[in-house]
């Protein structure tokens, strides 16, 4: 039996839910590495041949999350098997799954399986509202069962030929990255929930109204978690993007896709 490990980046918890449900389907006890917060991206990680890792990340503009690229230098591996689980907000995952697979396989991981799941869009609740839902989680669980079955019937790692959708070179949006951050109104009580959950430490812990726009990745963790709805983006660039998404994709229903090597 493999040592099961969960490695995930999940600012608004959608990816975390999927990764854990896949693990439940596999049915092994597991060790958890939640690398969402900066303080959890400090230690070096090594995975050995007897490890199985479920790697979960959200899609950002069709790609692997840029804030994690530097941390990959601290992750090393000796032929550990990996399951790649990518979430997206019902627009398009484009090259995010392929890029995730390529990045980790280049570090010595062996791709066993991959999947894309839908999670409520970070920028608007009108896309993939309340997903992953019970149907999504059932598919994630069944995916875990398939992974366990594949492992138990695998004679040699050389049998694995995992292929996932995507294109190389990866998609480039060529959009200007204007620094921006959410604004905070007077209903804020400085409870610090937003700051404690910010994946880039952009929010000042002493005064949560102070946010560094050069660090903000617009994951909207602070917006979604605030118990008083005190934070929102008002920048025209953000609102234009949000309006485009709602106009073109609010009625689109996407389903999970799974791939086993």
N, C-alpha and C positions, 0 to 999 in steps of 0.2 A: 504493500500500500504506500502511495506517495504521501509526503508531508505537504499538506495543502496550505497555501499562503494567499492572502488577499491583499492586493496592492492597488489602491485607488485614490483618485483625485475627484472630489465631489462637493463643490461649493454649495449646491442647493439640494443635496442628498439623493437625487434621482439615480445617479450612477451607483452610489453606495447600495441602494435597495436592490438593484439588478445584480450586482456582484454577490451580495449576500444570498440572494435567492438561488443563483447558480450554485453556490457552495452548498446550500441546503440540499439541492438535487444530487450533488455528488455524494453527500452524506458523510464526509470525513470531518473530524475535528480540524480546526484551522487556526492559524496565527494571522493577526490582522495588522496591516501597515496602512494607516490612513495618512496619506501625504498631502492632505488638503491645506493644512496650516504650515506656515514657514518653519516653525519650531520642530515640525516632524519631517523636515527635508534637510536635516543636518547630518545624521549618521550615515555611514557607508552601509550598504546592504549587499550581501552575497547569497546567491542561491545555488545549491549543488544539484547533482544529477538526480537525486532522489526527491527533489522538490517539484511540486506542481503549483504554478502561480496563476491566479486569475487577476489580470491587469485591467482595470476599469478607468476610462477617462471620458469626459464629454468632448463633443466636437466644437471647435471654435473656427467659424468661417470656413468650414470644410476641412479643417486640419487638426493635427495633434496640438494640445495646448502649449503655447510658447513658454509660459512660466515654468513648465516642467523640464524644458530642454536642458538647462544647466544641471539639474539634479540627476539626470541620467548618467552623468560622469561618476556619480557615487554608487551606481548600481553595477555589480559585476555578476557573472554567471558562468557555471560550468555545465552546459547541456541540460539545464532545467527545462521542463516542459511548461508551456504557457498557453493560457486561454486569453484571447484579446476581446474585451467587451467595451464597445463604444456606444455612447448615447448621443442623440441629437434631438433638436426641438421641432421636428416634423417638417423642416424645410428640405434639407438634403445633407447627408453625411459626406458626400463627395469622396475625398481621398483620406479621410481621417482613420478609417480602419486599416487601410493598406499602410499608411505612414506609421501607425502604431506598431503594426506587425514588423515592418522593415526596421524600425528603430531598435526594437527589442531583439529581433533575430540577429541584428548586427553586433549585439553584445553577447551572443552565445546562447540565447534562448531558442528552444525548439518549438515552433508553432504547432499546437495540437488542435486547436479550434478557435473560431472567431465568431463574433456576432455583433449586430447593431440593434439597439433598442431605442424606443422613443421615450423621451422624458419632457415634461412641461418646459417650454422655452424659457430661458433665463430672463429674456427681455420683455416678455408679455405672457400673461396667463391665458391668452386667447388661442395660443398654439399648443396643441397636445395637452389640453387642460386636465389637470389631476393625473397625468400619467408619470410613471408607470402605474397602470391600474391592475386589478386582480387578474385580468386576462394576460397582461404582459408578464406578471410575476409567475403565472402558471407556465408560460412558455419558457421563462428563465429557469424555472425548476426542472422542467422536462429536458431542457438543454443540458443541465447538470447531470441528469440521469444518462443522457446520450454520451456525455464525456466519460462518465464512470464506465459505461459499457465498452467504449472504445479503448480505454486503458486496460480493462480486463482482457480484451481480445487482441491486444497489440503484442506481436511477437518480437518486433525489433523497431527501434526508433527510425530506422531508415525507411520504413513503410510510410511514414507521414509525409504527405504532399499537400499541405494546406494552401489553398488559393482563395483569395478574397477580392471583392471588387475594388476598383480604384485605378488611377492613372499615375504614371510617372513620366515626366516631372509632375509634381503635385500642383494642385490648383493654386493660383496666386490671384488675389482679389484686386491688388493694386489700388486699394482705397487709402486715402490719407488718414493716418492714425492720429486724430486730433485728441490731445489729452482732455479727459472730462471725468467728472465724478458726480455722484448723486448729491442733490441738495437736501438739507435737513431743516424742517420747519419747527415752530415753537412747541409742538406737542412732544418733542424729544425730552425724555427725563434722564438722559445720560446713563441708561441701564447697562451699557457696554456690551450688550449681546452682539451688536453689529461688529464691533471692534474685535471681539474674541473669536468671531467666525470668519474674519476677513482673510482670504488666502494669500494676500500680498502685504499685509500689515499697512494698508493704505489709510486706515482710520485711526486717528489719535485716541489712545485708550483713556486719556484724562478728559478730553473734550471731543466727544463723538461727532460734533458738527464739523470738525476739522478733518478734511480728507485730501490726501495727496493725489491729484489727478494724474500725475505721471506714473503712479503705482497702480491705479485702478484698472482692472481688466474687464469691467462691466459685466461681471458674473451675476450681479444683482442678489448676492447672498444677503447683503444688508437690507435691501429693499424688501425681500421676501420674508426675512426673519423678524423684522421690527414689529413688536407687539402693538405699537401705536400708529403704524403706517406713517411714520415721520419722514421717511426718505423716499425721494423719487428723482428720476432724471428729468431735467427740463432743457438740456442742451438741444438746439435744433437738429444737430447731426444725429443724435440718439433718437429723437422723435420721428425724424424722417425714415430712419431704418425701421423703427417699430411700426410705423404706419404702412410701410411697404410689406413687411412680414404679415401683418394682419389682413391687408387687402388681398394678398396673393396666396396665403397659406392657411388662413384660419379655418377653412372648411376642408382642408386636405387631411385625410386619415392615412397614416403610415402604419405598417406592421413590422414587427421584428423580423430579422433575417439571420439565419444561422448557417455556419459553415464548419464542417468537421474534416480534418485531414485524414 
